[in-house]
């Protein structure tokens, strides 16, 4: 659709608002469209992100770029899993929920992929794959309300997007309310086989900027991306660092809980 460039002084930040229309004059682009970003400057080191904003409520979702340098592995599968940790379709709920999912082929060669829909709270070792799909080189696709559309009904859980080529694909999703007062939603990037956000045995990570009051609530989700039962410990703290208690839960293979 066109090109644009931007000059950044040292340690500075800039933002291209309404990037498609203001930079290349495209005022109507379909879900699944994408932007490539790079620099040929010597010693370049920079961060980039996109925000997709729902114009009714001005509610944004953050899109981070895909890192293709990660080591990946597919366990015993004949493809490499890219995990979406949470998805849902509840059209009859109040409020109703849905999940969209986008796949981008970052390379020139066609990509083959298939889905596993992994229901919440169950052992998903034997969940069948969908039929395979093919995406052409440098193309992208967006699935609307994917759980309902491809899994054949309402439900919630995680999604395995299993790909035949690992270094040239990006997967992102969002879960959102489809009600009259719904917002744009919460984004979930696809986590590759050994993505840096996965937690290993003995490793402790911290979820921060959390709170609970009459206006807000905090949910915590867990997704087992391995083929063995695991036990997870969760310790809760207030802002002063006082422990509020410890809970634990078991996760069956490829299971997920919230």
C-alpha positions in Angstrom: 0.0 0.0 0.0 3.0 2.3 0.3 6.0 3.3 2.4 6.8 5.9 5.0 9.8 6.8 7.1 10.5 8.5 10.4 13.5 10.1 11.9 14.3 9.4 15.6 16.9 11.4 17.6 18.8 9.6 20.3 16.5 8.2 23.1 13.4 9.8 21.5 10.0 8.5 20.7 7.5 9.3 18.0 4.0 8.0 17.1 2.3 7.8 13.7 -1.4 8.3 14.5 -4.0 6.8 12.2 -1.0 5.3 10.3 -2.8 3.7 7.4 -4.8 6.7 6.4 -2.2 9.4 7.3 0.8 7.7 5.8 -0.4 5.9 2.7 -4.0 7.2 2.3 -5.6 3.8 3.0 -8.8 4.5 5.0 -10.4 1.0 4.8 -8.1 -2.0 5.3 -9.3 -5.5 6.3 -8.5 -7.3 9.6 -5.3 -9.3 9.1 -3.5 -6.4 7.4 0.1 -5.8 8.6 3.0 -3.4 8.6 6.7 -4.2 8.2 9.2 -2.0 10.2 13.0 -1.9 9.8 16.0 0.4 9.9 19.1 0.5 7.7 20.8 3.1 10.0 24.2 2.1 11.5 23.9 1.0 15.1 20.0 1.0 15.1 18.4 -0.2 18.3 14.7 0.6 18.7 11.3 -0.6 20.0 8.2 -0.7 17.9 4.5 -1.5 18.6 1.1 -0.9 17.1 -2.1 0.2 18.9 -5.5 -0.7 17.3 -8.1 1.6 18.9 -11.8 1.0 19.0 -13.2 4.4 17.9 -16.5 4.1 19.9 -14.8 3.8 23.3 -11.2 4.8 22.5 -10.1 1.5 24.0 -6.8 0.3 22.6 -5.0 -3.1 22.3 -1.3 -3.4 22.0 0.4 -5.3 19.1 4.0 -6.2 19.6 6.2 -7.3 16.7 7.0 -11.0 16.2 10.6 -12.1 17.1 11.7 -14.8 14.6 15.0 -15.6 16.3 13.6 -17.8 19.1 14.5 -21.4 19.3 11.5 -23.5 18.7 10.5 -27.1 19.2 7.5 -29.2 18.5 7.8 -32.0 21.1 6.5 -35.2 19.5 4.2 -33.3 17.0 4.8 -33.1 13.3 4.5 -29.4 13.4 5.6 -26.6 15.8 3.0 -25.4 18.3 2.3 -21.7 18.8 0.2 -21.3 21.9 -2.7 -18.9 22.4 -3.1 -19.0 26.1 -6.8 -17.9 26.3 -9.7 -17.8 23.9 -13.5 -18.0 24.3 -16.8 -17.9 22.5 -19.9 -17.3 24.7 -22.6 -15.6 22.4 -25.3 -16.4 25.0 -23.4 -15.1 28.0 -24.1 -11.7 29.6 -21.9 -10.1 28.5 -21.2 -12.2 25.4 -17.6 -13.0 24.5 -15.7 -13.9 21.3 -12.1 -14.4 20.2 -10.5 -13.3 16.9 -7.2 -14.7 15.7 -4.7 -13.5 13.0 -1.9 -15.4 11.3 0.8 -13.6 9.2 3.2 -15.4 6.9 6.4 -13.4 7.2 8.2 -15.4 4.5 8.0 -15.9 0.7 7.1 -19.6 0.9 3.5 -20.8 1.6 2.8 -21.8 5.1 0.7 -24.8 6.3 -1.0 -24.8 9.7 -3.7 -26.5 11.7 -5.5 -25.9 14.9 -6.1 -27.7 18.2 -8.9 -26.2 20.4 -8.0 -27.2 24.0 -11.0 -26.9 26.4 -10.4 -25.3 29.8 -9.9 -27.7 32.8 -9.4 -31.0 31.0 -6.6 -33.3 29.9 -6.1 -32.4 26.3 -3.5 -35.0 25.3 -5.8 -36.6 22.7 -7.5 -33.6 21.2 -7.7 -33.9 17.4 -6.3 -31.4 15.0 -8.4 -29.5 12.4 -7.8 -30.1 8.7 -4.7 -28.2 7.5 -4.9 -24.7 6.0 -2.4 -23.1 3.6 -1.4 -19.4 3.6 0.5 -17.9 0.7 3.9 -16.2 1.1 3.7 -12.7 2.6 0.0 -13.1 3.1 -2.2 -12.8 6.3 -5.6 -14.0 7.4 -7.9 -13.1 10.3 -10.5 -15.5 11.8 -13.5 -13.9 13.5 -15.0 -15.7 16.6 -12.6 -18.6 15.8 -13.7 -20.9 18.7 -17.3 -20.9 17.6 -16.6 -20.9 13.9 -14.0 -23.7 13.8 -14.6 -25.7 17.0 -18.3 -25.9 16.3 -19.9 -24.2 19.3 -19.3 -22.0 22.4 -16.6 -22.8 24.9 -13.3 -21.5 26.3 -9.7 -22.6 26.6 -6.4 -22.4 24.7 -5.6 -22.8 21.1 -2.6 -24.5 19.5 -1.7 -23.1 16.1 0.6 -25.8 14.8 2.8 -24.6 11.8 5.1 -26.4 9.4 7.6 -23.6 9.3 8.6 -21.9 12.5 10.7 -18.9 11.7 8.4 -17.0 9.3 5.0 -16.9 11.1 3.4 -14.6 13.6 0.1 -15.4 15.5 -1.9 -12.9 17.5 -5.4 -13.0 19.0 -7.8 -10.9 21.0 -10.6 -11.8 23.3 -13.4 -9.2 23.6 -17.0 -8.6 24.5 -19.4 -8.4 21.6 -22.1 -6.7 23.7 -23.4 -3.1 23.1 -21.0 -1.8 25.7 -18.1 -4.1 24.6 -14.6 -2.8 24.2 -11.8 -3.8 21.7 -10.5 -6.5 24.0 -7.4 -8.1 25.4 -4.6 -9.3 23.1 -2.7 -12.6 23.3 0.4 -13.1 21.2 1.2 -16.6 20.1 3.9 -18.2 22.3 6.3 -20.4 20.3 7.7 -23.7 21.5 10.3 -22.2 23.9 9.2 -18.6 24.0 10.8 -16.4 26.5 7.5 -15.9 28.4 7.2 -19.6 29.2 8.0 -20.5 32.8 10.4 -23.4 33.4 10.9 -25.7 36.4 12.2 -23.7 39.4 11.7 -20.3 37.7 9.6 -17.7 39.5 7.9 -14.9 37.6 5.9 -11.9 38.8 2.6 -10.6 37.5 2.4 -7.0 38.5 0.1 -3.9 38.3 -2.8 -5.9 39.6 -5.7 -4.7 41.7 -9.2 -5.6 43.0 -12.0 -3.2 43.9 -15.6 -2.4 43.0 -14.5 -1.2 39.6 -11.8 -3.7 38.6 -11.1 -7.4 39.0 -8.0 -9.4 38.4 -8.0 -12.8 36.6 -5.0 -15.1 36.3 -4.7 -17.7 33.6 -2.5 -20.8 33.3 -1.7 -22.9 30.2 0.3 -26.2 30.3 2.3 -26.4 27.1 3.8 -29.8 28.0 2.6 -33.4 28.0 2.9 -34.1 31.7 0.9 -33.1 34.8 2.4 -30.1 36.6 1.7 -28.4 39.9 1.8 -24.6 40.0 2.2 -22.4 43.1 0.7 -19.0 43.4 1.5 -16.5 46.1 -0.5 -13.3 46.5 0.9 -10.0 47.8 -0.4 -6.5 48.5 1.4 -3.4 47.3 3.6 -3.2 50.4 4.9 -6.7 49.8 2.9 -8.5 52.5 2.0 -12.0 51.6 -1.8 -12.6 51.5 -1.6 -16.4 51.1 -0.4 -19.2 48.8 -2.5 -21.4 46.6 -1.6 -24.3 44.3 -3.3 -26.0 41.4 -2.6 -29.0 39.1 -2.7 -28.7 35.3 -3.2 -31.8 33.2 -1.2 -32.1 29.9 -2.0 -29.3 27.5 -4.7 -28.1 29.9 -5.6 -24.6 30.9 -7.4 -22.9 33.8 -8.4 -19.4 34.8 
